[in-house]
Amino acid sequence: MKKSVLPRKTLLLACLLATALGVKAEVKLPAIFSDGMVMQQQSNANLWGTATAGKQVVITTGWNNKQYRTKADATGKWQVAVATPKAGGPYTLTFNDGQTTSLKNVLVGEVWLCSGQSNMEMPMKGFKNQPVAGANMDVLKSKNPAIRLFTVKRTSTLLPQTDVVGSWQEAEPKTVYEFSATAYYFGKLIQEMLQVPVGLVVTAWGGSAAEAWMTEDMLKAFPDAKIPRTDEDIKSKNRTPTVLYNGMLNPLIGLTMKGVIWYQGEDNYNRAHTYADMFATLIKGWRAAWKQGDFPFYYCQIAPYDYGIITEKGKEVINSAYLREAQAQVEQRVPHTGMAVLLDAGMEKGIHPSKKNIAGERLALLALSKTYGFEGVSGESPYYKAFEVKGDTAIVQFERAPMWITGKDCFESKLFKVAGADKVFYPAKAWIERSKVYVKSEQVPHPVAVRYAFDNYVDGDLYGCNGLPISSFRTDNW
């Protein structure tokens, strides 16, 4: 009996070793490359993963059975770019380094990354006590195998990660119910108009700061952003600089995509003076990291909300107006960007507006008109250009308003204020004549500055003839 124990153990160890070697040899892919995924059409789409060090990896693309060969480096990492066709599918992708790994139900179409804080993260089911308007019926009607959804699990880390937690799912009521409302409404309209598969990758965390989505290098110009060196330096999982970039974005960098949509800013409202520079740096930094050129980057302007902050002298702090101003500057400074104005879609007592369909669809209008070349439609709101004073009246001019401007219900606005040299603003009468707004107050006989909707909470009442609201603005820099 004793003589048979050693051979049995040896045999068992040999089997275990063979199994382990077999597992090691198998190609491993990050979560973003999995069954049901969408690949960017008509591109050289990046794929990467791990295999046995030094082994050749053969990738076969199901749409044309073409083989691509690459070699795993000394650490087992490999990367390759494959040429994708026009939109279609489903296809199968196979990866072979001696053992075969297959991805099934792969579509080729349009891929968009969707990022930001809670107003991007907010699912169709809403937050508790905070619904998404009309979501119940929209979820009911949401089944569409041409829309694929991927949500990155919240991950906050000190060091850059190489993978995320998440999986691709087809759009249907039970999956859409849990998915970002802003991203879903964006993707739904894109898919409807293009009639191609659309893949939406959401990487967002409620309450997150812009600084958390940036690298140390991006933040060099912002000394107030304290870079964490140890886990003890991470004072907030979603606000500490670099931690969300490391945990939730770094693993996705290089994913071949069409562009980015972004909804963030609320957490930076008390740092509005740095936001225009910071957000512009974020966009440029992401583009540099991706190495896919100046891909489209469309973003929501934060919606009006009463932050309820009052100074010791009883004066309201209008930081959110300053933040909206900073956001408006970015699309003027950074190419291939666009801002969806939400001045008519806020909530006075709710920081999570319920009209997520408006946010998503306005982002989609930007993409359809500026990226996909749809003619006859516009995604851009008119933009303040200049003003002049004639007597006791200030005359405001706008650009991006080829069909002039209009009011919500009539040719006037109730949200203008004017000030004289004393810098004291008074409510003003404002009326529209063709492409201009005339502003006047009996209390300001010699106006020197004009503000429109420059408060924390307002319900915007000035529009372009394309139905898109004009952003809050001011002519002064006080």
C-alpha positions as CSV (number, residue, x, y, z in Angstrom):
1,M,0.0,0.0,0.0
2,K,2.8,2.5,0.9
3,K,4.5,1.9,-2.4
4,S,1.5,3.2,-4.3
5,V,1.2,6.5,-2.4
6,L,4.1,8.3,-4.1
7,P,3.1,7.5,-7.6
8,R,-0.5,8.7,-6.9
9,K,0.8,12.0,-5.5
10,T,3.2,12.4,-8.4
11,L,0.4,11.7,-10.9
12,L,-1.9,14.2,-9.1
13,L,0.8,16.9,-9.1
14,A,1.5,16.3,-12.8
15,C,-2.2,16.7,-13.5
16,L,-2.4,19.9,-11.5
17,L,0.7,21.3,-13.2
18,A,-0.6,20.5,-16.6
19,T,-3.9,22.2,-15.8
20,A,-2.1,25.3,-14.4
21,L,0.1,25.5,-17.6
22,G,-3.0,25.2,-19.7
23,V,-4.7,28.1,-17.9
24,K,-1.5,30.1,-18.1
25,A,-1.3,29.5,-21.9
26,E,-4.8,30.7,-22.6
27,V,-5.2,34.2,-23.9
28,K,-6.7,36.6,-21.3
29,L,-8.6,39.6,-22.3
30,P,-9.7,42.7,-20.2
31,A,-13.4,43.0,-19.4
32,I,-14.0,45.6,-22.0
33,F,-13.2,42.9,-24.7
34,S,-15.9,40.3,-24.0
35,D,-19.0,38.7,-25.5
36,G,-21.5,41.2,-26.8
37,M,-19.1,44.1,-27.2
38,V,-19.2,46.8,-29.8
39,M,-16.1,47.7,-31.9
40,Q,-15.7,51.0,-33.6
41,Q,-16.5,50.7,-37.3
42,Q,-14.1,51.5,-40.2
43,S,-11.2,51.9,-37.9
44,N,-8.0,50.2,-36.8
45,A,-9.4,49.0,-33.6
46,N,-7.1,48.2,-30.7
47,L,-7.2,44.9,-28.9
48,W,-4.9,43.8,-26.1
49,G,-4.5,41.2,-23.4
50,T,-2.1,38.7,-22.0
51,A,-0.7,35.3,-23.0
52,T,2.3,33.1,-22.2
53,A,5.4,35.3,-22.4
54,G,7.0,35.1,-25.9
55,K,4.1,33.1,-27.4
56,Q,2.6,34.1,-30.8
57,V,-1.0,35.2,-30.6
58,V,-3.2,34.8,-33.6
59,I,-6.4,36.9,-33.8
60,T,-9.0,36.0,-36.4
61,T,-11.7,38.5,-37.2
62,G,-15.1,37.0,-38.0
63,W,-16.2,39.5,-40.6
64,N,-13.5,38.5,-43.1
65,N,-11.6,35.6,-41.5
66,K,-8.4,37.6,-41.7
67,Q,-5.6,36.6,-39.3
68,Y,-3.5,39.0,-37.3
69,R,-0.3,37.8,-35.6
70,T,1.4,39.4,-32.7
71,K,3.8,38.2,-29.9
72,A,3.4,38.4,-26.2
73,D,6.3,40.3,-24.6
74,A,8.4,39.2,-21.7
75,T,5.6,40.0,-19.3
76,G,3.0,38.3,-21.4
77,K,1.4,41.5,-22.7
78,W,0.4,41.9,-26.3
79,Q,-1.5,44.4,-28.4
80,V,-2.7,44.5,-32.0
81,A,-5.0,46.7,-34.2
82,V,-7.5,45.1,-36.5
83,A,-9.3,46.7,-39.4
84,T,-13.0,46.8,-38.8
85,P,-15.6,47.0,-41.6
86,K,-18.8,49.1,-41.9
87,A,-21.3,48.6,-39.1
88,G,-22.7,45.1,-38.8
89,G,-22.6,41.8,-37.0
90,P,-22.9,39.8,-34.9
91,Y,-19.4,38.4,-35.5
92,T,-17.0,36.1,-33.6
93,L,-13.4,37.0,-32.7
94,T,-10.9,34.3,-31.9
95,F,-7.6,34.5,-30.1
96,N,-5.2,31.6,-30.2
97,D,-1.8,31.1,-28.6
98,G,-2.0,27.3,-28.6
99,Q,-5.4,27.4,-26.9
100,T,-8.4,29.3,-28.4
101,T,-10.4,32.0,-26.7
102,S,-13.5,33.2,-28.6
103,L,-15.7,36.3,-28.3
104,K,-19.2,35.9,-29.6
105,N,-22.0,38.3,-30.5
106,V,-19.6,41.1,-31.4
107,L,-21.1,44.1,-33.2
108,V,-19.3,46.7,-35.2
109,G,-20.7,50.3,-35.0
110,E,-20.2,53.4,-32.9
111,V,-18.6,53.4,-29.5
112,W,-18.9,56.3,-27.0
113,L,-17.3,56.7,-23.6
114,C,-19.6,58.3,-21.1
115,S,-18.1,59.9,-17.9
116,G,-18.6,62.3,-15.1
117,Q,-20.3,62.4,-11.8
118,S,-23.8,61.7,-10.5
119,N,-25.8,63.2,-13.3
120,M,-24.0,60.9,-15.7
121,E,-24.1,58.0,-13.3
122,M,-27.9,58.4,-12.4
123,P,-29.6,55.4,-13.8
124,M,-33.0,55.2,-15.5
125,K,-34.5,53.9,-12.3
126,G,-33.5,57.2,-10.7
127,F,-32.1,57.7,-7.2
128,K,-34.3,57.2,-4.1
129,N,-36.9,60.1,-4.0
130,Q,-35.4,61.3,-7.3
131,P,-37.0,59.9,-10.4
132,V,-36.0,60.3,-14.0
133,A,-39.0,61.9,-15.9
134,G,-40.8,59.5,-18.2
135,A,-38.3,56.7,-17.5
136,N,-40.9,54.0,-16.7
137,M,-42.4,54.0,-20.2
138,D,-39.0,54.5,-21.9
139,V,-37.5,51.5,-20.0
140,L,-40.5,49.4,-21.1
141,K,-39.8,50.2,-24.7
142,S,-36.1,49.9,-24.5
143,K,-35.4,46.4,-26.0
144,N,-32.9,46.9,-28.8
145,P,-30.1,44.4,-29.4
146,A,-28.3,47.1,-31.5
147,I,-27.6,49.1,-28.3
148,R,-25.0,47.6,-26.0
149,L,-24.3,48.8,-22.5
150,F,-21.2,48.6,-20.3
151,T,-21.0,50.1,-16.8
152,V,-17.6,50.3,-15.1
153,K,-17.8,49.4,-11.4
154,R,-16.7,52.1,-9.0
155,T,-13.0,51.8,-8.3
156,S,-10.7,54.3,-6.6
157,T,-7.0,53.4,-6.5
158,L,-3.7,55.0,-5.7
159,L,-1.9,53.2,-8.6
160,P,-3.1,52.8,-12.2
161,Q,-5.0,49.6,-12.9
162,T,-5.1,47.5,-16.0
163,D,-8.6,46.2,-15.9
164,V,-12.1,47.2,-14.8
165,V,-15.1,45.3,-13.5
166,G,-18.1,45.2,-15.8
167,S,-19.8,43.3,-18.7
168,W,-21.5,44.1,-21.9
169,Q,-25.3,43.8,-21.9
170,E,-27.9,44.2,-24.6
171,A,-30.4,47.0,-24.1
172,E,-33.7,45.6,-22.7
173,P,-35.8,46.7,-19.7
174,K,-33.9,45.0,-17.0
175,T,-30.5,46.3,-18.2
176,V,-31.6,49.8,-19.2
177,Y,-33.3,50.2,-15.8
178,E,-29.9,50.1,-14.1
179,F,-28.0,52.0,-16.8
180,S,-27.1,55.7,-17.0
181,A,-30.1,57.7,-18.1
182,T,-28.1,60.5,-19.8
183,A,-26.0,58.0,-21.7
184,Y,-29.0,55.8,-22.6
185,Y,-31.0,58.7,-24.1
186,F,-27.8,59.8,-26.0
187,G,-27.2,56.4,-27.4
188,K,-30.8,55.7,-28.2
189,L,-31.0,58.8,-30.5
190,I,-27.7,58.1,-32.1
191,Q,-28.7,54.6,-32.9
192,E,-32.1,55.7,-34.2
193,M,-30.6,58.2,-36.5
194,L,-27.6,56.3,-37.8
195,Q,-29.3,52.8,-37.8
196,V,-26.0,51.2,-36.7
197,P,-25.0,49.4,-33.5
198,V,-24.0,51.7,-30.7
199,G,-21.9,50.8,-27.7
200,L,-22.0,52.9,-24.6
201,V,-19.3,52.6,-21.9
202,V,-20.1,54.4,-18.7
203,T,-17.3,55.2,-16.3
204,A,-18.8,57.7,-13.7
205,W,-18.9,58.2,-10.0
206,G,-21.4,60.5,-8.2
207,G,-19.9,63.5,-6.4
208,S,-16.5,63.1,-8.2
209,A,-14.2,66.0,-8.7
210,A,-12.6,66.8,-12.1
211,E,-9.3,66.4,-10.4
212,A,-10.1,62.7,-9.6
213,W,-10.3,62.0,-13.4
214,M,-6.8,63.5,-14.1
215,T,-3.2,62.4,-13.8
216,E,-0.5,64.0,-11.7
217,D,1.0,65.4,-14.9
218,M,-2.3,67.0,-16.0
219,L,-2.6,68.6,-12.5
220,K,0.9,70.2,-12.4
221,A,-0.6,73.6,-13.2
222,F,-3.0,73.3,-10.3
223,P,-1.1,73.4,-7.0
224,D,-4.2,73.1,-4.9
225,A,-4.7,69.6,-6.2
226,K,-2.8,67.5,-3.6
227,I,-1.6,64.3,-5.3
228,P,-1.9,61.2,-3.0
229,R,1.3,59.2,-2.3
230,T,0.0,56.7,0.1
231,D,-3.4,55.1,0.8
232,E,-3.7,57.4,3.8
233,D,-3.6,60.4,1.5
234,I,-6.8,59.3,-0.1
235,K,-9.2,61.4,1.9
236,S,-12.1,60.9,-0.5
237,K,-12.6,57.9,-2.8
238,N,-14.2,60.0,-5.5
239,R,-12.6,63.5,-5.0
240,T,-9.0,62.8,-4.3
241,P,-6.9,63.7,-7.4
242,T,-6.0,60.9,-9.8
243,V,-7.8,58.1,-8.0
244,L,-10.6,57.6,-10.5
245,Y,-8.3,58.1,-13.5
246,N,-6.2,55.3,-12.1
247,G,-9.1,53.0,-11.2
248,M,-11.8,53.6,-13.8
249,L,-10.2,55.3,-16.8
250,N,-6.6,54.0,-17.2
251,P,-7.7,50.4,-18.0
252,L,-9.8,51.8,-20.9
253,I,-7.2,54.0,-22.5
254,G,-6.6,53.0,-26.1
255,L,-10.1,51.6,-26.6
256,T,-10.9,52.6,-30.1
257,M,-14.0,54.8,-30.0
258,K,-15.8,57.7,-31.6
259,G,-15.7,60.1,-28.8
260,V,-16.7,61.1,-25.2
261,I,-19.7,62.6,-23.5
262,W,-19.2,64.2,-20.1
263,Y,-21.5,65.5,-17.3
264,Q,-19.6,66.8,-14.4
265,G,-18.9,70.1,-12.6
266,E,-21.2,70.2,-9.6
267,D,-18.4,69.1,-7.3
268,N,-16.1,71.9,-8.7
269,Y,-18.7,74.7,-8.2
270,N,-16.7,76.2,-5.4
271,R,-13.5,76.1,-7.5
272,A,-15.0,77.7,-10.6
273,H,-12.0,80.1,-11.0
274,T,-9.8,77.1,-12.0
275,Y,-12.4,75.0,-13.9
276,A,-12.0,76.4,-17.4
277,D,-8.3,75.7,-17.4
278,M,-8.7,72.4,-15.6
279,F,-11.4,71.0,-17.8
280,A,-9.5,72.1,-21.0
281,T,-6.5,70.4,-19.6
282,L,-8.5,67.2,-18.8
283,I,-9.8,67.0,-22.4
284,K,-6.4,67.6,-23.9
285,G,-4.8,65.1,-21.5
286,W,-7.3,62.3,-22.3
287,R,-6.8,62.9,-26.0
288,A,-3.0,62.7,-25.6
289,A,-3.3,59.5,-23.6
290,W,-5.7,57.9,-26.1
291,K,-3.5,58.7,-29.1
292,Q,-6.6,58.9,-31.4
293,G,-6.4,62.5,-32.3
294,D,-8.8,65.2,-31.2
295,F,-11.8,62.9,-30.8
296,P,-15.2,64.7,-30.2
297,F,-15.8,65.6,-26.6
298,Y,-19.3,66.8,-25.8
299,Y,-20.4,67.8,-22.3
300,C,-23.4,69.0,-20.4
301,Q,-23.3,72.4,-18.7
302,I,-24.4,71.9,-15.1
303,A,-28.1,72.6,-14.7
304,P,-29.4,75.4,-12.4
305,Y,-29.7,74.5,-8.7
306,D,-30.0,76.5,-5.5
307,Y,-26.9,75.6,-3.5
308,G,-28.3,77.7,-0.7
309,I,-25.0,79.3,0.3
310,I,-25.3,82.7,1.9
311,T,-22.4,84.9,3.0
312,E,-22.2,86.4,6.5
313,K,-23.6,89.6,5.0
314,G,-26.7,87.7,3.8
315,K,-25.6,87.7,0.1
316,E,-26.1,84.7,-2.0
317,V,-23.0,83.0,-3.4
318,I,-23.5,82.3,-7.1
319,N,-20.7,79.9,-7.6
320,S,-22.7,77.7,-9.9
321,A,-23.2,80.6,-12.3
322,Y,-19.4,81.1,-12.4
323,L,-19.0,77.4,-13.0
324,R,-21.4,77.5,-15.9
325,E,-19.5,80.5,-17.3
326,A,-16.2,78.5,-17.0
327,Q,-17.8,75.6,-18.9
328,A,-19.0,77.9,-21.6
329,Q,-15.5,79.1,-22.2
330,V,-14.1,75.6,-22.8
331,E,-15.9,75.0,-26.1
332,Q,-14.6,78.3,-27.3
333,R,-11.0,77.3,-26.4
334,V,-10.8,73.6,-27.2
335,P,-11.4,72.3,-30.7
336,H,-13.9,69.5,-31.5
337,T,-15.9,70.1,-28.3
338,G,-19.5,71.2,-27.7
339,M,-21.6,72.1,-24.7
340,A,-25.2,71.1,-24.2
341,V,-26.9,74.0,-22.4
342,L,-29.4,72.9,-19.7
343,L,-30.5,76.3,-18.4
344,D,-34.1,75.3,-18.8
345,A,-33.8,71.8,-17.3
346,G,-32.7,72.3,-13.7
347,M,-34.4,71.9,-10.4
348,E,-34.3,74.5,-7.7
349,K,-34.2,72.0,-4.8
350,G,-32.7,69.0,-6.6
351,I,-29.1,68.7,-7.9
352,H,-30.2,65.7,-10.0
353,P,-32.6,67.1,-12.6
354,S,-35.2,64.6,-13.7
355,K,-35.2,65.6,-17.4
356,K,-32.3,63.3,-18.3
357,N,-33.9,62.8,-21.8
358,I,-33.1,66.5,-22.5
359,A,-29.5,66.1,-21.4
360,G,-28.9,63.0,-23.5
361,E,-30.7,64.2,-26.5
362,R,-28.9,67.6,-26.6
363,L,-25.6,65.7,-26.4
364,A,-26.8,63.6,-29.3
365,L,-27.7,66.6,-31.3
366,L,-24.2,67.9,-30.9
367,A,-22.8,64.6,-32.1
368,L,-25.2,64.2,-35.0
369,S,-24.6,67.7,-36.3
370,K,-20.9,68.2,-35.5
371,T,-19.5,64.7,-35.8
372,Y,-21.9,62.8,-38.1
373,G,-22.7,65.7,-40.4
374,F,-26.4,65.7,-40.3
375,E,-27.6,68.8,-42.2
376,G,-30.6,70.9,-41.3
377,V,-30.2,70.4,-37.6
378,S,-28.1,72.1,-35.0
379,G,-26.8,71.1,-31.6
380,E,-25.3,74.4,-30.6
381,S,-27.0,77.1,-28.6
382,P,-26.5,80.8,-29.5
383,Y,-23.6,82.3,-27.7
384,Y,-23.2,85.8,-26.2
385,K,-21.0,87.9,-28.5
386,A,-20.9,91.5,-27.5
387,F,-23.0,94.5,-26.3
388,E,-23.2,98.2,-26.8
389,V,-24.9,101.0,-24.9
390,K,-27.1,103.6,-26.6
391,G,-28.4,106.1,-24.1
392,D,-30.0,104.2,-21.2
393,T,-30.3,100.9,-23.1
394,A,-27.8,98.1,-23.4
395,I,-28.0,96.1,-26.7
396,V,-26.8,92.5,-26.6
397,Q,-25.6,90.6,-29.6
398,F,-25.2,86.9,-30.2
399,E,-23.3,84.5,-32.5
400,R,-24.4,81.1,-33.7
401,A,-27.9,82.5,-34.2
402,P,-28.5,82.4,-38.0
403,M,-32.3,82.4,-37.4
404,W,-32.0,85.0,-34.6
405,I,-33.4,84.4,-31.1
406,T,-36.7,84.1,-29.3
407,G,-38.2,84.0,-25.8
408,K,-39.9,81.1,-24.1
409,D,-43.4,82.4,-24.5
410,C,-43.0,85.8,-26.1
411,F,-40.3,88.2,-27.3
412,E,-39.0,89.2,-23.9
413,S,-36.9,87.8,-21.0
414,K,-37.4,88.3,-17.3
415,L,-33.9,87.2,-16.3
416,F,-31.7,90.2,-17.3
417,K,-30.0,92.6,-14.9
418,V,-28.0,95.7,-15.5
419,A,-25.6,97.7,-13.5
420,G,-23.9,101.1,-13.7
421,A,-20.5,102.2,-12.6
422,D,-21.4,101.4,-8.9
423,K,-21.5,97.7,-9.8
424,V,-25.0,97.2,-8.3
425,F,-27.3,95.1,-10.4
426,Y,-31.0,95.7,-10.8
427,P,-33.7,93.7,-12.6
428,A,-34.2,95.0,-16.1
429,K,-36.8,94.9,-18.8
430,A,-35.5,93.0,-21.7
431,W,-37.1,92.6,-25.1
432,I,-36.0,90.9,-28.3
433,E,-35.8,92.6,-31.7
434,R,-34.6,90.3,-34.4
435,S,-31.2,89.0,-33.4
436,K,-30.6,91.3,-30.4
437,V,-31.8,91.8,-26.9
438,Y,-32.5,95.3,-25.6
439,V,-32.0,95.8,-21.9
440,K,-33.1,98.7,-19.7
441,S,-33.8,99.7,-16.1
442,E,-35.1,103.0,-14.7
443,Q,-32.7,102.5,-11.8
444,V,-29.6,102.4,-14.1
445,P,-29.6,105.4,-16.4
446,H,-26.1,104.7,-17.6
447,P,-25.6,101.0,-17.9
448,V,-22.1,99.5,-18.1
449,A,-22.7,95.8,-17.5
450,V,-25.4,93.2,-18.3
451,R,-26.1,89.8,-16.8
452,Y,-28.5,87.2,-18.0
453,A,-29.7,84.4,-15.7
454,F,-26.5,84.7,-13.7
455,D,-27.8,83.1,-10.6
456,N,-27.6,79.6,-9.0
457,Y,-31.1,78.6,-9.9
458,V,-33.0,80.0,-12.9
459,D,-35.4,78.7,-15.5
460,G,-33.9,79.9,-18.7
461,D,-36.2,81.9,-21.0
462,L,-34.0,82.9,-23.9
463,Y,-33.6,80.5,-26.9
464,G,-32.3,80.1,-30.4
465,C,-34.8,79.3,-33.1
466,N,-33.4,75.8,-33.0
467,G,-35.1,75.4,-29.6
468,L,-31.9,75.3,-27.6
469,P,-31.5,77.6,-24.6
470,I,-28.9,80.3,-24.4
471,S,-26.4,79.9,-21.6
472,S,-26.3,82.3,-18.6
473,F,-23.7,85.0,-19.2
474,R,-22.3,88.3,-18.0
475,T,-20.5,91.2,-19.7
476,D,-18.5,92.2,-16.7
477,N,-15.6,90.4,-14.8
478,W,-16.4,91.7,-11.4
